[in-house]
Structure formats: C-alpha cells, structure tokens
Amino acid sequence: MGVARQYCGQLGKQDNCQIAVSLSIANDAASLPIAYALYLPHSWAEDPEQRKKAKIPAAITFRTKPQIALEQIRTAKAEGVAPGVVLADAGYDADGGFRAGLSELGLTYVVGVQPTLSVWRPGESPLPPKPWSGRGRPSSRVGRTDNHKPVSAKALAEEFDAETWRTTDWREGTNTELNSRFAAMRLRPASRDYNRPEAHAEEWLLIEWPEGEVEPSKYWLSTCRPTLRSPSWSTPPSLRWCIERDYQETSRNWDWVTTKAEGGGASLPRQPLYRRLWLPGLSAGDDSPLNSNSRPGHATPCRHRYPLR
C-alpha cells in the first residue's frame, strides 16, 4: 500500500518505500506521536487498478504531505491539545502554503526552508505598485527590478561577516555539550510576492553554519523571536534530534518486512520517516514505522490533551 519510488528521509535519497506523516508532542526530554497517516502517492491515488486491488476507499484522494500535516494540527487543536510553536523541516514548505496555513490557525512556527528560498535583505522590501497612469487598470502588485531584487537565503548567509554568527550549545552529547554557529535576522520572504498586492510580513530567518563547514547546513523561517543567549535559540536542531532519536529507538524494535509492490517485491525496513512538526511540542513526521497493512487516511486519534512537561 503506497509503496513507490520517493524520497526517504531515513536513507537520505529516493528509494522504493512507504511514507507517513505523523504529529508528535515534544519537549527537550521526550516526544510522543499523537497522529499518524500513510501518504498515498499520486501514482497510487490516480491508478484505478491499484486502488481496486488495495481496496482503497473512494473517499481517500491524493493529498500532499503539508495538507495531511495541517489537517492533523487542526484536529489536535480541536481536541484540546495545548498549542505551542510548530516545528517542521524544509520538506513541508516548498511554496509557503504550509506556513500560511499555520498562521491562519493562529500558531507560531519555526519551519525549515531551502537555501534557495528567495528573501529580501534586512530592511528591504519589494517596490510598491506602480502609480496609475490614467490608462487601463491600476497596478495592484508589488514589484522588483534588476537593481532592486531579492537574493537566496544561501547568498545572504554568505554576505554575513564573522560577527553576525554566534556559537551556542544546542544539546548534550555523550561526553560534552554539542554546539554550532547560528545567525538570525529580521526580513521579508520574497517567494512569489510579485503576485501579491503587498509584501510578505517580516519574519526571522535562522541559519546554522557549523564551524569548519563550507556552507550553511540548515535554514528556518520563524514567527518566534529567537534569543541568541537563551537555550530556546537552539530549539529547532535540538528538538529535531530528540524526535529522530525517539523514532530511531523505536525502529530498532521492528523487523524487516517484505512488501509487495507493483512489478515485484521490495524488502523495506520498518523505520522512522523524518519529516516532522512540533507544537512544543508537536512534530509532524514523514518517515515512521509502517507495516504492509497500513491504510491511507487512518491516523492515530489525538488522545493526548496536554503538552509534555
């Protein structure tokens, strides 16, 4: 069910696998999954023969992973789970729609983004709509020119001087505290703003660039104010590690299974998927223990009504 060649976070590459989206409550000490749903690839959702063979209900249609995740978060809120900051990796926000959905729900977030994310430098914004010339329709969209345009998040990071970066501990290692370099700046995302009547609201761009690495390793957009001198600054990497650790420990208790896919069999590990969200904790994940009887749309109900303390 749902086996297809797709990206697997556990492997770090594409392979034949099943993918799930899960939602977890998390804090610095532990995490607890509260929702879980199998992702049905488009190739399965649009194939009548496969649907019939797998007995997929007609009501189950194709949904993207961000759509599944937002539904899980809405359900969690409706069932009384105390809201917190939502954390998610870059796989959830290819077009900004996921972040927009979280804002509509009144939730703050720290969401991973790609280094190619288009942003305005701090203090800059798109040009206002052009004044009406008296002919045709008045312009209603912001603009940019060759001399006034956004840059990628990676290009912006490369412009920073050494004083911009701060080294902070982000979790305990086996023998010592682990640390990394971070930078944060207030700016406006520029993604498709040329189709908007106004600029995107300002957010915090968080960047991690470990000492000795040739380029930054992680990027986040956040509606929470980061504090460089506070442990909360390192929340994204530390909580992500916490949840991945919990999923890895869970996966050690599962055996390898053989799942029959169209065109032959494939040996697939029941292993965690690694795309997640946290409402401090909620985390939505993309690689979690699956069995061959998993059915799309059947998520674990949200029964945990209080955040972990």
N, C-alpha and C positions, 0 to 999 in steps of 0.2 A: 504494500500500500504506500504510494507516494515515493517509491524509490526512483531516483532519476540522477543524472549526472549534474551535480550542482556544487556550489562552494560549501565546504565543510570546515567550520572553524577549528575543530579538533585537529584536522590534518593540515590546515593552512593552505588548502588547494582544492580544486574540483575533483570529485570522485562520485561513484555511484553510492548514494546514501539517502537516508531519510532525514528530514529536518523538522524540528518542532520549535514552537515559540512558547516560552514559559515566563511566568511572572513570579518574582520572589521578593519576600520581605527580607531586608538585610541590615545589619549594622557592622561595626568593626569586628565583632566577635563571631557572628554566625549568620547564616542565611536560611530561609525557609520558603520553598516553592509553594505558591498558592493557586496558580493557574497554569494550565498546560494544554497545548493544542497542536496536532500534527499539521504541518504545512503541506497543502496539496499543490504540487507544481502545475503550471499552466498546461503542460503536455498531458497531465492526467485529467485535469478538470475539463478539457475540451475533447477528450477521446471517449466517445460513446461506448466502444467495446471494452476499454479498460474499466470504465465506470460500472458497466454491467457485470463484468467478471468479479470486480472487487465489491460489488453491492454498495456502491456509494449512493446515499440518498440524493434525490433530485434537488433537495433544498441546499445541499452543500455545493457552493460555487467557488470559483477562484477568488482568493483574497491575497493581497500582498502581506508580507510579514509585518510591516508597520500597521496595516489595517487590523490584523489579528491582535497585535500588541495593544493598540488603542482600545479595542473592544474589551480586552482583559482588564485594562486600567479602569475603564468606565464601570465595569462590573464590580471591581474591587471597591471603588468609591461608593457605588450604590449599596453594597453590602456592609458598609461601615468600616472598611479598613482605613485607619487614620492616614491621611495623606502626608507625604513628605516630598523631598526632592527626588525627581525621577532621573535615574542614570541609565544611559543606553550607549551602545557602541555605534561606530560610524555606519554600520550596515543598515541602520534604521532611518537615516535621514538623507537619502540621495537627492531629494528635491525640496527639502524644508517643510514638507507637508506634515511630517510626524511632529516636529516642534510646534507647528501652528496648531495641531490638534491638542497638544498638551496645554498650550496657552489658553485655548478655548475652554478647557476643563478647569482652568484656574490653578494649574500646577506649575511650580518652578522646576527647572531641569538643569542637568549637565549632560549634554548629548554629544557623543563623538562625531567628528566631521572629517572629511577627507582633506588632505593637504592641498587639493585643487580647489577647495572652496573659495569662491570669489568674495572678497571683503574690501571695504573702504578703509584706508589708513585712518588711524585715530584722528578725530577732528574733521574728517572729510565726509561729504555726503554727495549723492547724485545731484545733478543740476535740476532746478525746479522746472516745471512745464514751461515751454516757450510761450511768451505773450501772444495773445491772439492778434493776427494781422488784419482782421476785419473780413477775411475771406474764409469760406469753408468752416469746418468745425474747429473750435478752440482745442489746442493741445491739452491733454489731460494726464500725460505720463511724464515721469521724471526722465532725465537723460544723462548722457555721458558723451565725451568727445575723445579724440586721440590724445589730447593733452590733459584730460581730466577723466580718468577711468580707474576702476578697482584693480587690485592685484590678488594673486592667490595667497592663501594663508601661509604656504611654504615660503613664497617670495618675501612676504612681510617678515617672517621669522628670521630670514637671512639678513634683513636690514638692521636688526637689533644689535646694539653694542653689548659688550660683556656686562655692563652694569644693569642691564634690563633683566638678566637672569638671576634667579635666587635658588640656592640649593636647600632642599628641605627633606627631612625624613618622611617616608610615606608608609612604611610598615616594618615590623620586626622580622629580621632574618633569623637563621639558625643560631648565629653567634653574635650578630650585631645588628644595629638599625640599618635598613636599606634606604638610600636617598637618591634623589635625582634632581635635575635642574628644571625649573619651571619659569614661565613668564606669563603675565596676564595684562591685557589691555582692553579698554572700553572702545568699541567700534560698532559699525553697522554692517551686517551681512549685505552682500550685493546681489545675491542669487536672483536672477530674473526680475530685478527691480525696474528694468526698462518697460515692463508691462504693468507697472503699478502707478497710481496717482501720487503716491508719496513714498518716501524712503522707509526701509525697514527700521524698526525700533532698535536702539542701541542694545548690545549685549556684551558680555565678557567673552573674549577669546582666550582660552587657556592653551598653552603649548608646553609639551615636555620635550626637552632636548638633553638626553643623558650625556654626561661628561665623556669625551672621547669618541662619541658617535659623529659620523659625517653629516648627519641631517637629523631634524626632529623626528621623534618616534610617534607622538600622539598629539591630536588636536581635539579641543572641545569647545562648543558654544554653550554659554551658561547664562541663565537669568538670575543666578545667585551671585552675590558679591563675594569673590574669593578673598581670603586673608592670608597673605604670604607667611605671617608669623604664627598662624594657627594650624593645628592638625587638620582642620576642615579643608584646607587648601589641597591636601593630597587625597581627598575623598574619592575621586574617580579611579585612580590606579589602585588604591588600597582596597576599596570595596569590590572592584572588579576581581582582584586577586582572591579576595575572600570567597566570592561566589564560585569562581573557577576551581578553587581548591576543594570546595564542598562537592561540586559536581565530579571532580576527578576522583575523590574518595568514594563517592557513590558508585562510579563506573567500575571500580576495582572489584565490586561485589557482583558484577554481571558477567555472564559468559558470552563468548562469541556465538552468534547465531547465523544461520544461513537463510537469507531472504530471497525468494524467487522473484525476479524481475523479468520484464518482457525481453525475450531474446536470450535468456539464460539465467543461471544462478549467480549470486554475488555474496561472498562472506562479509558480513558487516558487523562491526563491534557495536554493542550497546554502550555508547559512550556519550558524554555530555556534549551538547551543542553550545556554542559560546557567544550567542548574541543576546544580551540581556538588558533589562531595565530595572532600576531600583527606585522605589519610593522609600526613602532612607530606612527603611529600606524596601523598596520594590525594585526588582530587576526582571527584565524580560529576556529570555534566553532563546538561542537559536539551535543549539545542539544539546540534546538531553537524552537520557536513556530511552530507547524506543524498543518495542517488540513488533513482530510481524503482524500482530492483530490490532495495531493502533488504528483508530478511525479518525478521519479529519473532523474537526469541529467538536470533538469530545474533550473538553478541557476539565481539569480538576476543579471542582467548585471552590469558590473563595469562602472558606470557613474561618480563617484566622482573622479576628476582628481588631486586634491591637498590634501595634508595632513592637518588634522585639526590643527589650530593654537591656 
